[in-house]
Structure formats: C-alpha cells, structure tokens
Amino acid sequence: MDLQVIERKGQRTLTTAQVSAAFEVEAKQLLRNFQRNIDRYQEGKHYFSLTGEELKAFKAERQNDDSLKYVSTLYLWTEQGAWLHAKSLNNIKAWQAYSLLVDDYYTIKQVKNLENVIQITNQLELDTQNIKQQIQLINEKIDEQITLTHGEQRSLQKAVASRVYEIENHAQYRPKLFKELYREIKDRFGVSSYKDVRRKDLQSAISYIEHYVPKKQLVVV
C-alpha cells in the first residue's frame, strides 16, 4: 500500500478517509461504527482527535487533500484503532486490508525506529571513541608539560650526589663534577634547570645519571 505517512506522538496513524479506502467502505460507516462502540475506543491508544488549531495546522500541511476540506474533527487511527474498525466490519475484505496495513504501513514504523536506534547507538559509540581519543591526547600533552615535584627533584639530586661520590673520592674535585653532571642533564633533556625535567623523563634521567661518565678523568697531583 502506498500511503502518505502520518505520524502522531511516535506512532504511525491513518485518517478516516485512508482507513475507509483500505477497507473499501464509506467513511460515514466507519464513523457510525465508532460512535456506536465509542466506549471501546481509547484516545491516545486507538485514535487521536484533532480540532481547532491542531486541525488547522494539519490541513495546512495537506492542502491538496480534498477529504479534509469540510472536516471539523479529524480522527487519526492507530494500528489498534484500525483493528477495532476491522473487528466492527468483520468481513474478509476488512481483515485482509487490515493485515496489509500492518505489514506495509504500521509495522514499517517499528522497523524504521529500530534502524534509527541502531544508527544513533553506532554514532554514539563513534562519538565516545573520539572523545576518549581526544581526552587521551590532552592527557598526553599535559604529561608532556608536567615537571618534577619537590620530592622528585630531591630524588634526582640524591642520584646526582650518589653518582658524583661514587666517581670521585677527592672532595676538591666534586664541585666540578656536580656542575658538569647538572649541565649534562640540562643538555640531555632540553631544560634550563634540572627542576624543569618532565615527570615522564624522571626514570630516564636517573638512569642517565647512574651511567654518567665524566668527559675528562680528574687526576690528583
């Protein structure tokens, strides 16, 4: 069935004219059946009723639909509403038409909703992955800039002192080694002071210090 889609509050619906055309009965007959059995119909479940400004807006969207021209109250029938109409008519044509409506019109909305949910879910997963990647990049950039804490500076100082005392037994030569080793650290890690060594480089700096060899071996005379 090639029907113009009419959605109302998340459901596919059909006008009285569309349902009557599908069931091959006059619209007046459907409305008479509705009035006679109105206690069986629940608004929002079986149908939606449009009047006033809502109806005016609906007609404005469908200016070429002559069946709406003189309608003062418009009923939009849900799948369950169409089922009640088929039950009231209770003939083979009505049930066949109802079955086609379910297969070709009402059910498509459910499939479409499922497809939309899948698409939205996939997009959310992609967005989440992108956000995680961006956060990781930001954290990496932050880590690149974080320098040593006071305690980590003390650890580096102790490593320098330990290495200098390990290399040189004579106190008069140690100041030069201290100066040389700190200069080597600054050159090696591209900083203006050992305090500016980045936290991520601390272990590399300590390893460098532990393997440090003076450029010139000092000789005592």
Secondary structure, 3 states (H helix, E strand, C coil): CCCCCEEECCEEEEEHHHHHHHHCCCHHHHHHHHHHCHHHCCECCCEEEECHHHHHHHHHHCCCCHHHCCCCCEEEECHHHHHHHHHHHCCHHHHHHHHHHHHHHHHHHHHHHHHHHHHHHHHHHHHHHHHHHHHHHHHHHHHHHCECCHHHHHHHHHHHHHHHHHHCCCHHHHHHHHHHHHHHHHHHHCCCCHHHCEHHHHHHHHHHHHCCCCCCCCCCC
